[in-house]
Amino acid sequence: MIELHIGDSVTLKKKHPCGGHEWSVTRLGADIGLQCTTCSRRILLPRSELELKLKQKTSTAGPTF
Ligand SMILES: [Zn+2]
């Protein structure tokens, strides 16, 4: 299971239609909220689906976030 925190940056296997592929984590829970860092669009994905689509976690929010 991938450990996620608000503010983490993640890359998904599939590009967003806007061309961006990096997302920041905005919400945690049964559904994970992601915001596209290119077009600022927000989506919600069930955690299980996100784990399938996730390519890599590119950065971690600092402990003071
Ligand atoms: Zn986008």
N, CA, C, O and the ligand as a Tripos MOL2 file, in Angstrom:
@<TRIPOS>MOLECULE
protein
  261   259    66     0     0
PROTEIN
NO_CHARGES

@<TRIPOS>ATOM
      1 N           0.8470   -1.1970    0.0000 N.3       1 MET1
      2 CA          0.0000    0.0000    0.0000 C.3       1 MET1
      3 C           0.8860    1.2530    0.0000 C.2       1 MET1
      4 O           1.8530    1.3610    0.7530 O.2       1 MET1
      5 N           0.5190    2.1740   -0.8610 N.am      2 ILE2
      6 CA          1.3040    3.3960   -0.9930 C.3       2 ILE2
      7 C           0.9230    4.3800    0.1040 C.2       2 ILE2
      8 O          -0.2560    4.6040    0.3800 O.2       2 ILE2
      9 N           1.9200    4.9480    0.7080 N.am      3 GLU3
     10 CA          1.6530    5.9420    1.7480 C.3       3 GLU3
     11 C           1.5690    7.3210    1.1030 C.2       3 GLU3
     12 O           2.5010    7.7590    0.4290 O.2       3 GLU3
     13 N           0.4620    7.9860    1.3130 N.am      4 LEU4
     14 CA          0.2580    9.3030    0.7020 C.3       4 LEU4
     15 C          -0.0450   10.3340    1.7700 C.2       4 LEU4
     16 O          -0.6450   10.0370    2.8030 O.2       4 LEU4
     17 N           0.3830   11.5440    1.4960 N.am      5 HIS5
     18 CA          0.0870   12.6580    2.3930 C.3       5 HIS5
     19 C          -0.4030   13.8340    1.5570 C.2       5 HIS5
     20 O          -0.0760   13.9510    0.3760 O.2       5 HIS5
     21 N          -1.1860   14.6940    2.1810 N.am      6 ILE6
     22 CA         -1.6210   15.9170    1.5040 C.3       6 ILE6
     23 C          -0.3820   16.6920    1.0550 C.2       6 ILE6
     24 O           0.5480   16.9110    1.8320 O.2       6 ILE6
     25 N          -0.3920   17.0960   -0.1960 N.am      7 GLY7
     26 CA          0.7210   17.8850   -0.7100 C.3       7 GLY7
     27 C           1.7590   17.0650   -1.4620 C.2       7 GLY7
     28 O           2.6450   17.6260   -2.1060 O.2       7 GLY7
     29 N           1.6550   15.7260   -1.3840 N.am      8 ASP8
     30 CA          2.5820   14.8850   -2.1500 C.3       8 ASP8
     31 C           2.3430   15.0850   -3.6420 C.2       8 ASP8
     32 O           1.2310   15.3920   -4.0700 O.2       8 ASP8
     33 N           3.3970   14.9060   -4.4230 N.am      9 SER9
     34 CA          3.2490   14.9240   -5.8730 C.3       9 SER9
     35 C           3.3410   13.5060   -6.3940 C.2       9 SER9
     36 O           4.2180   12.7440   -5.9890 O.2       9 SER9
     37 N           2.4310   13.1500   -7.2960 N.am     10 VAL10
     38 CA          2.4240   11.8020   -7.8620 C.3      10 VAL10
     39 C           2.3210   11.8990   -9.3820 C.2      10 VAL10
     40 O           1.7940   12.8680   -9.9260 O.2      10 VAL10
     41 N           2.8380   10.8710  -10.0490 N.am     11 THR11
     42 CA          2.7290   10.7710  -11.4970 C.3      11 THR11
     43 C           1.8470    9.5720  -11.8220 C.2      11 THR11
     44 O           2.0400    8.4830  -11.2820 O.2      11 THR11
     45 N           0.8810    9.7830  -12.7060 N.am     12 LEU12
     46 CA          0.0130    8.6820  -13.1100 C.3      12 LEU12
     47 C           0.4780    8.1190  -14.4520 C.2      12 LEU12
     48 O           1.1300    8.7980  -15.2450 O.2      12 LEU12
     49 N           0.1170    6.8410  -14.6800 N.am     13 LYS13
     50 CA          0.5260    6.1780  -15.9220 C.3      13 LYS13
     51 C          -0.1030    6.8440  -17.1360 C.2      13 LYS13
     52 O           0.5120    6.9560  -18.1960 O.2      13 LYS13
     53 N          -1.3550    7.2850  -16.9550 N.am     14 LYS14
     54 CA         -2.0650    7.8960  -18.0700 C.3      14 LYS14
     55 C          -2.0240    9.4130  -17.9410 C.2      14 LYS14
     56 O          -2.2870    9.9610  -16.8700 O.2      14 LYS14
     57 N          -1.6950   10.0820  -19.0360 N.am     15 LYS15
     58 CA         -1.6430   11.5410  -19.0160 C.3      15 LYS15
     59 C          -3.0430   12.1240  -18.9620 C.2      15 LYS15
     60 O          -3.9920   11.5500  -19.4970 O.2      15 LYS15
     61 N          -3.1580   13.2690  -18.3120 N.am     16 HIS16
     62 CA         -4.4040   14.0140  -18.3120 C.3      16 HIS16
     63 C          -4.6020   14.5930  -19.7190 C.2      16 HIS16
     64 O          -3.6210   14.8790  -20.4050 O.2      16 HIS16
     65 N          -5.8660   14.7730  -20.1610 N.am     17 PRO17
     66 CA         -6.0890   15.3500  -21.4930 C.3      17 PRO17
     67 C          -5.3640   16.6780  -21.7210 C.2      17 PRO17
     68 O          -5.0600   17.0260  -22.8620 O.2      17 PRO17
     69 N          -5.0880   17.4100  -20.6660 N.am     18 CYS18
     70 CA         -4.3930   18.6980  -20.8270 C.3      18 CYS18
     71 C          -2.9200   18.5070  -21.1210 C.2      18 CYS18
     72 O          -2.2280   19.4740  -21.4390 O.2      18 CYS18
     73 N          -2.4190   17.2730  -21.0210 N.am     19 GLY19
     74 CA         -1.0100   17.0090  -21.2990 C.3      19 GLY19
     75 C          -0.1770   16.8680  -20.0420 C.2      19 GLY19
     76 O           0.9700   16.4250  -20.0980 O.2      19 GLY19
     77 N          -0.7440   17.2390  -18.9150 N.am     20 GLY20
     78 CA         -0.0090   17.1340  -17.6590 C.3      20 GLY20
     79 C          -0.0190   15.7080  -17.1390 C.2      20 GLY20
     80 O          -0.9420   14.9410  -17.4120 O.2      20 GLY20
     81 N           1.0040   15.3670  -16.3980 N.am     21 HIS21
     82 CA          1.0160   14.0230  -15.8210 C.3      21 HIS21
     83 C           1.3750   14.0460  -14.3450 C.2      21 HIS21
     84 O           1.4910   13.0000  -13.7060 O.2      21 HIS21
     85 N           1.5490   15.2370  -13.8130 N.am     22 GLU22
     86 CA          1.8700   15.3100  -12.3920 C.3      22 GLU22
     87 C           0.6800   15.8790  -11.6290 C.2      22 GLU22
     88 O           0.0330   16.8340  -12.0590 O.2      22 GLU22
     89 N           0.4180   15.2670  -10.4950 N.am     23 TRP23
     90 CA         -0.7260   15.6290   -9.6720 C.3      23 TRP23
     91 C          -0.2690   15.8520   -8.2380 C.2      23 TRP23
     92 O           0.7030   15.2480   -7.7850 O.2      23 TRP23
     93 N          -0.9680   16.7110   -7.5370 N.am     24 SER24
     94 CA         -0.6960   16.8260   -6.1090 C.3      24 SER24
     95 C          -1.9000   16.3030   -5.3320 C.2      24 SER24
     96 O          -3.0480   16.4270   -5.7590 O.2      24 SER24
     97 N          -1.6030   15.7240   -4.1960 N.am     25 VAL25
     98 CA         -2.6360   15.1070   -3.3660 C.3      25 VAL25
     99 C          -3.3260   16.1880   -2.5430 C.2      25 VAL25
    100 O          -2.6790   16.9290   -1.8020 O.2      25 VAL25
    101 N          -4.6670   16.2700   -2.6850 N.am     26 THR26
    102 CA         -5.4110   17.3240   -1.9890 C.3      26 THR26
    103 C          -6.3650   16.7750   -0.9380 C.2      26 THR26
    104 O          -6.8580   17.5230   -0.0940 O.2      26 THR26
    105 N          -6.6270   15.4690   -0.9870 N.am     27 ARG27
    106 CA         -7.6120   14.9050   -0.0670 C.3      27 ARG27
    107 C          -7.2690   13.4460    0.1600 C.2      27 ARG27
    108 O          -6.8820   12.7440   -0.7740 O.2      27 ARG27
    109 N          -7.4070   12.9910    1.3860 N.am     28 LEU28
    110 CA         -7.1480   11.5980    1.7160 C.3      28 LEU28
    111 C          -8.3900   10.9690    2.3200 C.2      28 LEU28
    112 O          -9.2290   11.6540    2.9050 O.2      28 LEU28
    113 N          -8.4940    9.6680    2.1730 N.am     29 GLY29
    114 CA         -9.6490    8.9500    2.6930 C.3      29 GLY29
    115 C          -9.8840    7.7280    1.8360 C.2      29 GLY29
    116 O          -8.9470    7.2130    1.2250 O.2      29 GLY29
    117 N         -11.1130    7.2530    1.7790 N.am     30 ALA30
    118 CA        -11.4320    6.1280    0.9070 C.3      30 ALA30
    119 C         -11.2090    6.5430   -0.5410 C.2      30 ALA30
    120 O         -10.7600    5.7520   -1.3710 O.2      30 ALA30
    121 N         -11.5340    7.8110   -0.8270 N.am     31 ASP31
    122 CA        -11.2270    8.3880   -2.1220 C.3      31 ASP31
    123 C         -10.0770    9.3660   -1.9610 C.2      31 ASP31
    124 O          -9.9990   10.1090   -0.9830 O.2      31 ASP31
    125 N          -9.1850    9.3480   -2.9460 N.am     32 ILE32
    126 CA         -8.0360   10.2510   -2.9010 C.3      32 ILE32
    127 C          -8.3050   11.4120   -3.8540 C.2      32 ILE32
    128 O          -8.6360   11.1990   -5.0210 O.2      32 ILE32
    129 N          -8.1630   12.6220   -3.3630 N.am     33 GLY33
    130 CA         -8.3310   13.8020   -4.1970 C.3      33 GLY33
    131 C          -7.0110   14.2020   -4.8100 C.2      33 GLY33
    132 O          -5.9980   14.2950   -4.1160 O.2      33 GLY33
    133 N          -7.0190   14.4410   -6.1120 N.am     34 LEU34
    134 CA         -5.8090   14.8490   -6.8150 C.3      34 LEU34
    135 C          -6.0840   16.1290   -7.5850 C.2      34 LEU34
    136 O          -7.1830   16.3340   -8.1000 O.2      34 LEU34
    137 N          -5.0800   16.9820   -7.6590 N.am     35 GLN35
    138 CA         -5.1990   18.1810   -8.4710 C.3      35 GLN35
    139 C          -4.0940   18.1740   -9.5050 C.2      35 GLN35
    140 O          -2.9160   18.0280   -9.1810 O.2      35 GLN35
    141 N          -4.4960   18.3370  -10.7640 N.am     36 CYS36
    142 CA         -3.5300   18.3830  -11.8570 C.3      36 CYS36
    143 C          -2.6820   19.6440  -11.6880 C.2      36 CYS36
    144 O          -3.2160   20.7450  -11.5600 O.2      36 CYS36
    145 N          -1.3580   19.4760  -11.6880 N.am     37 THR37
    146 CA         -0.5120   20.6460  -11.4770 C.3      37 THR37
    147 C          -0.3910   21.4830  -12.7440 C.2      37 THR37
    148 O           0.1330   22.5960  -12.7030 O.2      37 THR37
    149 N          -0.8740   20.9510  -13.8770 N.am     38 THR38
    150 CA         -0.7940   21.6960  -15.1340 C.3      38 THR38
    151 C          -2.0290   22.5670  -15.3450 C.2      38 THR38
    152 O          -1.9010   23.7480  -15.6690 O.2      38 THR38
    153 N          -3.2320   21.9970  -15.1630 N.am     39 CYS39
    154 CA         -4.4510   22.7530  -15.4490 C.3      39 CYS39
    155 C          -5.2760   23.0240  -14.1990 C.2      39 CYS39
    156 O          -6.3330   23.6500  -14.2800 O.2      39 CYS39
    157 N          -4.8050   22.5580  -13.0390 N.am     40 SER40
    158 CA         -5.4710   22.8140  -11.7490 C.3      40 SER40
    159 C          -6.8120   22.1140  -11.5920 C.2      40 SER40
    160 O          -7.5620   22.4210  -10.6670 O.2      40 SER40
    161 N          -7.1200   21.1890  -12.4710 N.am     41 ARG41
    162 CA         -8.3760   20.4560  -12.3510 C.3      41 ARG41
    163 C          -8.2680   19.4330  -11.2260 C.2      41 ARG41
    164 O          -7.2190   18.8200  -11.0290 O.2      41 ARG41
    165 N          -9.3580   19.2590  -10.4940 N.am     42 ARG42
    166 CA         -9.3630   18.3030   -9.3860 C.3      42 ARG42
    167 C         -10.1660   17.0670   -9.7420 C.2      42 ARG42
    168 O         -11.2060   17.1590  -10.3930 O.2      42 ARG42
    169 N          -9.6830   15.9170   -9.3170 N.am     43 ILE43
    170 CA        -10.4140   14.6720   -9.5100 C.3      43 ILE43
    171 C         -10.3990   13.8940   -8.2020 C.2      43 ILE43
    172 O          -9.5850   14.1520   -7.3150 O.2      43 ILE43
    173 N         -11.3130   12.9400   -8.1030 N.am     44 LEU44
    174 CA        -11.3540   12.0300   -6.9670 C.3      44 LEU44
    175 C         -11.2340   10.6100   -7.5010 C.2      44 LEU44
    176 O         -11.9320   10.2330   -8.4420 O.2      44 LEU44
    177 N         -10.3610    9.8400   -6.9070 N.am     45 LEU45
    178 CA        -10.1860    8.4540   -7.3300 C.3      45 LEU45
    179 C         -10.2350    7.5580   -6.1100 C.2      45 LEU45
    180 O          -9.6450    7.8820   -5.0790 O.2      45 LEU45
    181 N         -10.9390    6.4200   -6.2110 N.am     46 PRO46
    182 CA        -10.8560    5.4550   -5.1180 C.3      46 PRO46
    183 C          -9.3990    5.0280   -4.9370 C.2      46 PRO46
    184 O          -8.6680    4.8900   -5.9190 O.2      46 PRO46
    185 N          -8.9790    4.8220   -3.7070 N.am     47 ARG47
    186 CA         -7.5830    4.4880   -3.4360 C.3      47 ARG47
    187 C          -7.1070    3.2780   -4.2570 C.2      47 ARG47
    188 O          -5.9860    3.2620   -4.7640 O.2      47 ARG47
    189 N          -7.9870    2.2610   -4.3770 N.am     48 SER48
    190 CA         -7.5850    1.0530   -5.1070 C.3      48 SER48
    191 C          -7.2930    1.3800   -6.5720 C.2      48 SER48
    192 O          -6.3730    0.8250   -7.1730 O.2      48 SER48
    193 N          -8.0910    2.2890   -7.1370 N.am     49 GLU49
    194 CA         -7.8770    2.6690   -8.5360 C.3      49 GLU49
    195 C          -6.6040    3.4900   -8.6750 C.2      49 GLU49
    196 O          -5.8360    3.3080   -9.6200 O.2      49 GLU49
    197 N          -6.3910    4.3750   -7.7470 N.am     50 LEU50
    198 CA         -5.1800    5.1910   -7.7860 C.3      50 LEU50
    199 C          -3.9330    4.3080   -7.7340 C.2      50 LEU50
    200 O          -2.9600    4.5600   -8.4450 O.2      50 LEU50
    201 N          -3.9650    3.2770   -6.8940 N.am     51 GLU51
    202 CA         -2.7810    2.4250   -6.7690 C.3      51 GLU51
    203 C          -2.4770    1.7090   -8.0780 C.2      51 GLU51
    204 O          -1.3190    1.4150   -8.3780 O.2      51 GLU51
    205 N          -3.5320    1.4260   -8.8670 N.am     52 LEU52
    206 CA         -3.3160    0.7990  -10.1710 C.3      52 LEU52
    207 C          -2.7420    1.7980  -11.1690 C.2      52 LEU52
    208 O          -1.9160    1.4490  -12.0120 O.2      52 LEU52
    209 N          -3.1910    3.0410  -11.0620 N.am     53 LYS53
    210 CA         -2.8050    4.0520  -12.0540 C.3      53 LYS53
    211 C          -1.5140    4.7670  -11.7110 C.2      53 LYS53
    212 O          -0.8920    5.3920  -12.5700 O.2      53 LYS53
    213 N          -1.1200    4.6760  -10.4710 N.am     54 LEU54
    214 CA          0.0490    5.4260  -10.0290 C.3      54 LEU54
    215 C           1.3290    4.8870  -10.6620 C.2      54 LEU54
    216 O           1.5890    3.6840  -10.6660 O.2      54 LEU54
    217 N           2.1060    5.8050  -11.1890 N.am     55 LYS55
    218 CA          3.3890    5.4100  -11.7720 C.3      55 LYS55
    219 C           4.4720    5.5940  -10.7160 C.2      55 LYS55
    220 O           5.2190    4.6650  -10.4090 O.2      55 LYS55
    221 N           4.5460    6.7720  -10.1790 N.am     56 GLN56
    222 CA          5.5030    6.9930   -9.1110 C.3      56 GLN56
    223 C           5.1210    8.2030   -8.2690 C.2      56 GLN56
    224 O           4.3860    9.0970   -8.6900 O.2      56 GLN56
    225 N           5.6530    8.1770   -7.0790 N.am     57 LYS57
    226 CA          5.4900    9.3130   -6.2020 C.3      57 LYS57
    227 C           6.7340   10.1560   -6.4030 C.2      57 LYS57
    228 O           7.8480    9.6840   -6.1740 O.2      57 LYS57
    229 N           6.5560   11.4010   -6.8290 N.am     58 THR58
    230 CA          7.7210   12.1880   -7.2230 C.3      58 THR58
    231 C           8.2510   13.0680   -6.1130 C.2      58 THR58
    232 O           9.4260   13.4370   -6.1280 O.2      58 THR58
    233 N           7.4170   13.4100   -5.1570 N.am     59 SER59
    234 CA          7.9520   14.1750   -4.0410 C.3      59 SER59
    235 C           7.0400   14.0340   -2.8340 C.2      59 SER59
    236 O           5.8630   13.6960   -2.9580 O.2      59 SER59
    237 N           7.5860   14.2890   -1.7080 N.am     60 THR60
    238 CA          6.8600   14.1580   -0.4610 C.3      60 THR60
    239 C           6.7920   15.5070    0.2240 C.2      60 THR60
    240 O           7.7730   16.2490    0.2810 O.2      60 THR60
    241 N           5.6330   15.8020    0.7340 N.am     61 ALA61
    242 CA          5.4750   17.0490    1.4600 C.3      61 ALA61
    243 C           6.3780   17.0550    2.6830 C.2      61 ALA61
    244 O           6.6250   16.0130    3.2910 O.2      61 ALA61
    245 N           6.8620   18.2210    3.0340 N.am     62 GLY62
    246 CA          7.7190   18.3210    4.2050 C.3      62 GLY62
    247 C           6.9520   18.0280    5.4700 C.2      62 GLY62
    248 O           5.7240   18.1100    5.4800 O.2      62 GLY62
    249 N           7.6410   17.6910    6.5240 N.am     63 PRO63
    250 CA          6.9820   17.3330    7.7860 C.3      63 PRO63
    251 C           6.2280   18.5030    8.4140 C.2      63 PRO63
    252 O           5.3590   18.2930    9.2600 O.2      63 PRO63
    253 N           6.5480   19.7240    8.0130 N.am     64 THR64
    254 CA          5.8760   20.8730    8.5890 C.3      64 THR64
    255 C           4.6110   21.2440    7.8380 C.2      64 THR64
    256 O           3.8730   22.1300    8.2700 O.2      64 THR64
    257 N           4.3480   20.5780    6.7140 N.am     65 PHE65
    258 CA          3.1660   20.9120    5.9240 C.3      65 PHE65
    259 C           1.9080   20.6600    6.7360 C.2      65 PHE65
    260 O           0.8010   20.8810    6.2450 O.2      65 PHE65
    261 ZN         -4.6640   18.6030  -16.3700 Zn       66 ZN66
@<TRIPOS>BOND
     1     1     2 1
     2     2     3 1
     3     3     4 2
     4     3     5 am
     5     5     6 1
     6     6     7 1
     7     7     8 2
     8     7     9 am
     9     9    10 1
    10    10    11 1
    11    11    12 2
    12    11    13 am
    13    13    14 1
    14    14    15 1
    15    15    16 2
    16    15    17 am
    17    17    18 1
    18    18    19 1
    19    19    20 2
    20    19    21 am
    21    21    22 1
    22    22    23 1
    23    23    24 2
    24    23    25 am
    25    25    26 1
    26    26    27 1
    27    27    28 2
    28    27    29 am
    29    29    30 1
    30    30    31 1
    31    31    32 2
    32    31    33 am
    33    33    34 1
    34    34    35 1
    35    35    36 2
    36    35    37 am
    37    37    38 1
    38    38    39 1
    39    39    40 2
    40    39    41 am
    41    41    42 1
    42    42    43 1
    43    43    44 2
    44    43    45 am
    45    45    46 1
    46    46    47 1
    47    47    48 2
    48    47    49 am
    49    49    50 1
    50    50    51 1
    51    51    52 2
    52    51    53 am
    53    53    54 1
    54    54    55 1
    55    55    56 2
    56    55    57 am
    57    57    58 1
    58    58    59 1
    59    59    60 2
    60    59    61 am
    61    61    62 1
    62    62    63 1
    63    63    64 2
    64    63    65 am
    65    65    66 1
    66    66    67 1
    67    67    68 2
    68    67    69 am
    69    69    70 1
    70    70    71 1
    71    71    72 2
    72    71    73 am
    73    73    74 1
    74    74    75 1
    75    75    76 2
    76    75    77 am
    77    77    78 1
    78    78    79 1
    79    79    80 2
    80    79    81 am
    81    81    82 1
    82    82    83 1
    83    83    84 2
    84    83    85 am
    85    85    86 1
    86    86    87 1
    87    87    88 2
    88    87    89 am
    89    89    90 1
    90    90    91 1
    91    91    92 2
    92    91    93 am
    93    93    94 1
    94    94    95 1
    95    95    96 2
    96    95    97 am
    97    97    98 1
    98    98    99 1
    99    99   100 2
   100    99   101 am
   101   101   102 1
   102   102   103 1
   103   103   104 2
   104   103   105 am
   105   105   106 1
   106   106   107 1
   107   107   108 2
   108   107   109 am
   109   109   110 1
   110   110   111 1
   111   111   112 2
   112   111   113 am
   113   113   114 1
   114   114   115 1
   115   115   116 2
   116   115   117 am
   117   117   118 1
   118   118   119 1
   119   119   120 2
   120   119   121 am
   121   121   122 1
   122   122   123 1
   123   123   124 2
   124   123   125 am
   125   125   126 1
   126   126   127 1
   127   127   128 2
   128   127   129 am
   129   129   130 1
   130   130   131 1
   131   131   132 2
   132   131   133 am
   133   133   134 1
   134   134   135 1
   135   135   136 2
   136   135   137 am
   137   137   138 1
   138   138   139 1
   139   139   140 2
   140   139   141 am
   141   141   142 1
   142   142   143 1
   143   143   144 2
   144   143   145 am
   145   145   146 1
   146   146   147 1
   147   147   148 2
   148   147   149 am
   149   149   150 1
   150   150   151 1
   151   151   152 2
   152   151   153 am
   153   153   154 1
   154   154   155 1
   155   155   156 2
   156   155   157 am
   157   157   158 1
   158   158   159 1
   159   159   160 2
   160   159   161 am
   161   161   162 1
   162   162   163 1
   163   163   164 2
   164   163   165 am
   165   165   166 1
   166   166   167 1
   167   167   168 2
   168   167   169 am
   169   169   170 1
   170   170   171 1
   171   171   172 2
   172   171   173 am
   173   173   174 1
   174   174   175 1
   175   175   176 2
   176   175   177 am
   177   177   178 1
   178   178   179 1
   179   179   180 2
   180   179   181 am
   181   181   182 1
   182   182   183 1
   183   183   184 2
   184   183   185 am
   185   185   186 1
   186   186   187 1
   187   187   188 2
   188   187   189 am
   189   189   190 1
   190   190   191 1
   191   191   192 2
   192   191   193 am
   193   193   194 1
   194   194   195 1
   195   195   196 2
   196   195   197 am
   197   197   198 1
   198   198   199 1
   199   199   200 2
   200   199   201 am
   201   201   202 1
   202   202   203 1
   203   203   204 2
   204   203   205 am
   205   205   206 1
   206   206   207 1
   207   207   208 2
   208   207   209 am
   209   209   210 1
   210   210   211 1
   211   211   212 2
   212   211   213 am
   213   213   214 1
   214   214   215 1
   215   215   216 2
   216   215   217 am
   217   217   218 1
   218   218   219 1
   219   219   220 2
   220   219   221 am
   221   221   222 1
   222   222   223 1
   223   223   224 2
   224   223   225 am
   225   225   226 1
   226   226   227 1
   227   227   228 2
   228   227   229 am
   229   229   230 1
   230   230   231 1
   231   231   232 2
   232   231   233 am
   233   233   234 1
   234   234   235 1
   235   235   236 2
   236   235   237 am
   237   237   238 1
   238   238   239 1
   239   239   240 2
   240   239   241 am
   241   241   242 1
   242   242   243 1
   243   243   244 2
   244   243   245 am
   245   245   246 1
   246   246   247 1
   247   247   248 2
   248   247   249 am
   249   249   250 1
   250   250   251 1
   251   251   252 2
   252   251   253 am
   253   253   254 1
   254   254   255 1
   255   255   256 2
   256   255   257 am
   257   257   258 1
   258   258   259 1
   259   259   260 2
@<TRIPOS>SUBSTRUCTURE
     1 MET1         2 RESIDUE 1 A MET
     2 ILE2         6 RESIDUE 1 A ILE
     3 GLU3        10 RESIDUE 1 A GLU
     4 LEU4        14 RESIDUE 1 A LEU
     5 HIS5        18 RESIDUE 1 A HIS
     6 ILE6        22 RESIDUE 1 A ILE
     7 GLY7        26 RESIDUE 1 A GLY
     8 ASP8        30 RESIDUE 1 A ASP
     9 SER9        34 RESIDUE 1 A SER
    10 VAL10       38 RESIDUE 1 A VAL
    11 THR11       42 RESIDUE 1 A THR
    12 LEU12       46 RESIDUE 1 A LEU
    13 LYS13       50 RESIDUE 1 A LYS
    14 LYS14       54 RESIDUE 1 A LYS
    15 LYS15       58 RESIDUE 1 A LYS
    16 HIS16       62 RESIDUE 1 A HIS
    17 PRO17       66 RESIDUE 1 A PRO
    18 CYS18       70 RESIDUE 1 A CYS
    19 GLY19       74 RESIDUE 1 A GLY
    20 GLY20       78 RESIDUE 1 A GLY
    21 HIS21       82 RESIDUE 1 A HIS
    22 GLU22       86 RESIDUE 1 A GLU
    23 TRP23       90 RESIDUE 1 A TRP
    24 SER24       94 RESIDUE 1 A SER
    25 VAL25       98 RESIDUE 1 A VAL
    26 THR26      102 RESIDUE 1 A THR
    27 ARG27      106 RESIDUE 1 A ARG
    28 LEU28      110 RESIDUE 1 A LEU
    29 GLY29      114 RESIDUE 1 A GLY
    30 ALA30      118 RESIDUE 1 A ALA
    31 ASP31      122 RESIDUE 1 A ASP
    32 ILE32      126 RESIDUE 1 A ILE
    33 GLY33      130 RESIDUE 1 A GLY
    34 LEU34      134 RESIDUE 1 A LEU
    35 GLN35      138 RESIDUE 1 A GLN
    36 CYS36      142 RESIDUE 1 A CYS
    37 THR37      146 RESIDUE 1 A THR
    38 THR38      150 RESIDUE 1 A THR
    39 CYS39      154 RESIDUE 1 A CYS
    40 SER40      158 RESIDUE 1 A SER
    41 ARG41      162 RESIDUE 1 A ARG
    42 ARG42      166 RESIDUE 1 A ARG
    43 ILE43      170 RESIDUE 1 A ILE
    44 LEU44      174 RESIDUE 1 A LEU
    45 LEU45      178 RESIDUE 1 A LEU
    46 PRO46      182 RESIDUE 1 A PRO
    47 ARG47      186 RESIDUE 1 A ARG
    48 SER48      190 RESIDUE 1 A SER
    49 GLU49      194 RESIDUE 1 A GLU
    50 LEU50      198 RESIDUE 1 A LEU
    51 GLU51      202 RESIDUE 1 A GLU
    52 LEU52      206 RESIDUE 1 A LEU
    53 LYS53      210 RESIDUE 1 A LYS
    54 LEU54      214 RESIDUE 1 A LEU
    55 LYS55      218 RESIDUE 1 A LYS
    56 GLN56      222 RESIDUE 1 A GLN
    57 LYS57      226 RESIDUE 1 A LYS
    58 THR58      230 RESIDUE 1 A THR
    59 SER59      234 RESIDUE 1 A SER
    60 THR60      238 RESIDUE 1 A THR
    61 ALA61      242 RESIDUE 1 A ALA
    62 GLY62      246 RESIDUE 1 A GLY
    63 PRO63      250 RESIDUE 1 A PRO
    64 THR64      254 RESIDUE 1 A THR
    65 PHE65      258 RESIDUE 1 A PHE
    66 ZN66       261 GROUP 0 **** ****
